Amino acid sequence: MLLLVIVGTCALLWQAALRARDRAVSASRELCARAGVQFLDQSVNLRRLALVRLRSGGLGLRRHYSFEVSTDGTNRHPGSLQFDGERLENFSLPLRREDVALAGVERLH
């Protein structure tokens, strides 16, 4: 009976991880479309996982995902997402050279 509980718990955790990854892929696609950059490889990589206190006050998992984008179809730049629980808390995408925010700026650090 204990073995069945352990296997069932592992299956539920695995399924939750797959759902979280699918949310990250979907969010990455949408953010890239809005930013006008190409989402490369159609995948994300889980980089970090931590137990944190959520805004609601309860405990949850913080997941950091990374992925790659292209601003012109020939280059690769890193992008990232941070989910706290099921909520997208933070993201990072490169800017395209023709974006107004970059007008007159040679290099951003």
N, C-alpha and C positions, 0 to 999 in steps of 0.2 A: 504494500500500500504506500509506503514512504517513497519508493522508487517512482510510482505513478505520480505522486504529488510533485516530486522534483522535476520529472520530465514535463508535466503539465505547466509548471511555473516557468521552466526554460522556454517552452513553446510560446507562452504568453509574452515573455520578455522579448523574444526574437520578433514576434509579430508587431509589438509596439515599436521596436527599433526600425523595422521596415516601413511602418506608417510614418514615423518621424522623418526618415530619409526621403520618402515620397513627397512629404510636405516641403522639405528643403529643396528638392528638385523643382517642384512646382513654383515655389517662391523665387528661385533663381531664374527660371524662365521668364516669369512675369517682370522681375526687376530688370533683367537684361533687355527685354522688349521695350520697357518704358525708357530705359537709358539709351536705347539705340545701339547696343553692342551685341555681338554674337555670343551666345552661350555655347562653349565648346564641349565636345565629348558627351553632352547631355547627361552628365553625372556630377555628383558631389562626393566629397570625402569627409568622413567624420574625423576631425583632428583632436578634439578634446571633449571630455564628458566630465561634468562635476555636479555634485549635489549642492543646491543653493536654495535660499529662501526666495519664494516668488512674491510678486507684488501683492497677491491675495493674502500673503502671510503664511501659507503652507510651504512645505518642502517640495521641490521638483528638480528635474534634471536640466542643466544648462548644456546645450550641445553647440559646439563650434564646427561649422562645415567650411570647407574650402572648395573652390572650383576655378576654372579658367575661362576667360572671355577674350574676344578679339575686338579691337576697335576699328580695324580696317580689313579684316579677312586674312591678313598675312602675319600678324603678330599674336603673342599670347601674354596675357596679363592675369595676375591673381585677383580673385574676388573672394569674399567671405560672408558668412551669415552667422548670426548667433540667435538661437532660440532658447528662451527660458520657459520650460514646460512646452506648451503648444503655441506660445506667442513669439512672433518675430520681434526681437528687441533691438537688433543692430545689424547693419550690413555695410559692405565696402565694395565699391566698383570703381574701375578707372574711368577717367573722363576722356572723351574724344577730343582731338586737337581743335576741331571746329566749334566746340562748345563755347558759348559766350563767356563762361567763367574762366576760360583759359586765354582769352584775348590778351595778347601782349606779354604773356608769361611763358618763359622758355622752359622752366623746369620747376615742378612742385616737389617738395620733400614731405 
